[in-house]
Amino acid sequence: MVLCPVIRKLLHKRVVLASASPRRQEILRQAGLRFEVVPSRFKEMLPKALFPSPPAYAVETAKQKALEVARRMHQKDLRAPDVVIGADTIVAVGGLILEKPVDKQDAYSMLSRLSGKEHSVFTGVAIVHCCSRDGRLDTDVSEFYEETRVRFSELSEDLLWEYIDSGEPMDKAGGYGIQALGGMLVEQVHGDFLNVVGFPLNRFCKKLAELYYPSGREDPRPAQSHQGRGGRDEDGGERTQAAGPEEAVSSRTGHSPPPFPTGLLELVDSFKASKALFTACKLKVFDLLKDGAPLKAVDVAGKLGASACGTGRLLDTCVALGFLQKTDRGYSNTETANLHLTSDGAYSLRGLVLHHSDHPWDLSARPESAGRDGVDPHDGALGERTGPPCQASCTHSEETRLGLLRAMHSLAKLTARHVATAFDLSRFSSACDLGGCTGALAHALAREYPRLRVTVFDLPEVLQHVAGFQPDGPRTEQVSFLPGDFFEDSLPEADLYVVSRILRDWPDGKVHELLSRVARACKPGGGLLLVDVAAGPEAEAEAEGLRRRAGGERSAAVYAHLLRRLGFADVRAAGAGVRPLALLGTRGAP
Ligand SMILES: Cc1cn([C@@H]2O[C@H](COP(=O)(O)OP(=O)(O)OP(=O)(O)O)[C@@H](O)[C@H]2O)c(=O)[nH]c1=O
């Protein structure tokens, strides 16, 4: 998500962060910026005495870091990125500038100097707009700095050495990391916390707004002059070459430009991002980088048997997407990648990624083929779906079905505990998970409620593949599997029926039919737990009845309304993970 609107201005530019600092990468990534990381090779050795103040030194260093990267990239490809961002963080105390300690003794002398006193942390930032023309690189630098004052408590020798021995001080200005163990040394902070961590995000966004929206207008033109590559426009203002495509439309033509299609371009871009993720997962890049030491692009390429250049580009894209981090030592997985993108991560979604990579369309609406070639009977007219993908038995090869089960299993595993604990279900002693597939939710329910027996009811052709998905360990005997079709066969007896993540693929008529069958099977006092990916609040307005767009999501209100109509009382809703919604209704007397 991108909160700062001006960050969106950079989404369609090639942005490079000229920094190896993992903290800077993380801060900017969290802000929604997309960028490549190219650590600067500029040696931080400017003569400090020549600068009038510590922040002037930090700003100049930040600028030189960014310019070095811009020039190097231009030289290499004869094409510079659009924007290069450089930063430098220093600690200033009593007129002295402290950078990263060179060894433990140096860390000791820095930290003992800071003990019991207030010091300033300055981060200088340079935003360099680049433009390559006729083989020449033109740059325009905007720069600023931010100051945060930090007070340390008195530090005992023991604490000091213990902290130094933790290894944390060594790659941090002033010899401490406020965001980690070093936070224990800090008594007070005045100013922007992230500035201390390494990047003043708030001032950065304000600076971008100044550049891209001069005088507070939503005008995309940077306010600054871009020396060496600008010209004067009709208003007498200086124009820049590197600004967005919006500025191509001018008063010369007399036409006012259409609104910039940001959403559309984001969509195009997000496809590219997905492709990079698919490719990296397919090539097992994240498995390769799991646990081991960081690897350089050429080493990754060697192990994959791929080209170094293409691998480098892929890895940099993964850095920009937040799945890898890059330092001088090479590339390594982020926590997200370890958890979700490795084959054996505890919450691996690799199966889901691979499935979407291989079957981008056949499981969703496919309007272009509807009613014409009849390629996939799973899709109805205009892409209206006619059932959950894994139930479309006739259309999938065994291999496709297995891939699909893996995808559904990984997704269900991710949300199963949230769903199982969304309500207190301890009053039920038996449950039936309709369309429960591999049993991921059934096992989570069994783990939460030791008295509960859960039957997974699903098509025989689905259940024949589920053995490989069963967990080891206690309480697995609480879960059993029963083949059947919930539209055709009578539903197994149970106190609680679970309908999880299957409704969104059925049209309204089918949803009504299935829930009516559940309502008839459910005994008074029994429950129905309904889980789905719910639409956002704007869809609440449509909550009367069951109106929805084909393939879209129904809102909580729509489902609650339907449950009440079918005789369920006391319908309660709860979140179950980030987007899934859980509703629990209790069957009243018929
Ligand atoms: C005070 C403080 C600093 N830092 C880190 O200190 C490095 C400063 O060094 P730099 O020279 O500005 O950056 P670098 O790490 O050498 O990277 P580069 O931009 O490539 O020069 C940056 O990492 C910052 O996060 C913290 O992580 N926490 C803190 O509380």
The ligand as an ORCA input file, in Angstrom:
! r2SCAN-3c Opt
* xyz 0 1
  C      22.245      5.828     14.622
  C      21.835      4.590     13.866
  C      22.385      4.274     12.645
  N      22.017      3.121     11.969
  C      22.656      2.751     10.685
  O      23.919      3.311     10.583
  C      24.317      3.331      9.208
  C      24.980      4.653      8.938
  O      25.932      4.500      7.959
  P      25.814      5.175      6.515
  O      27.185      5.414      6.033
  O      24.876      6.310      6.528
  O      25.133      4.023      5.661
  P      25.692      2.594      5.300
  O      25.054      1.580      6.206
  O      27.170      2.563      5.207
  O      25.063      2.357      3.874
  P      25.347      3.227      2.545
  O      24.106      4.032      2.315
  O      25.555      2.212      1.467
  O      26.552      4.081      2.754
  C      23.037      3.197      8.397
  O      23.022      1.902      7.803
  C      21.937      3.289      9.443
  O      20.823      2.501      9.085
  C      21.074      2.293     12.513
  O      20.743      1.231     11.930
  N      20.478      2.628     13.697
  C      20.811      3.732     14.414
  O      20.228      3.978     15.508
*
